[in-house]
Amino acid sequence: MDRVIANLLGGDSGQGVVVNGEGNRIVLDFPSLQSAFQMLQPWSGKEKRAELFNRLHEALRMAGLSLVVQVKGRIMAELGADAKGGPVLKLLGVA
């Protein structure tokens, strides 16, 4: 059963991101693609973002956890254990 473990405000827009825990999965569901990309602002450039995703993927995998990034319920990226990639990771050249 899904349960909400946090509600966070994303970026300057004040749009909320919902964080759900589903077993060994952490799901971030953003209200828009723009609000999801605001999360990446500190890591400008394709190479920095690819390195971030690779490190995060490996840390999650070693811990047996998965991170799913969604926009309005649609999966954009999956990292960690049992990850399937996603369109955002393909754009970054990670998946």
Beta strands, then each sheet from edge to edge (+ up, - down):
strand 1: 3-10
strand 2: 15-22
strand 3: 25-30
strand 4: 66-71
strand 5: 74-80
sheet 1: 1+ 2- 3+ 4+ 5-
end
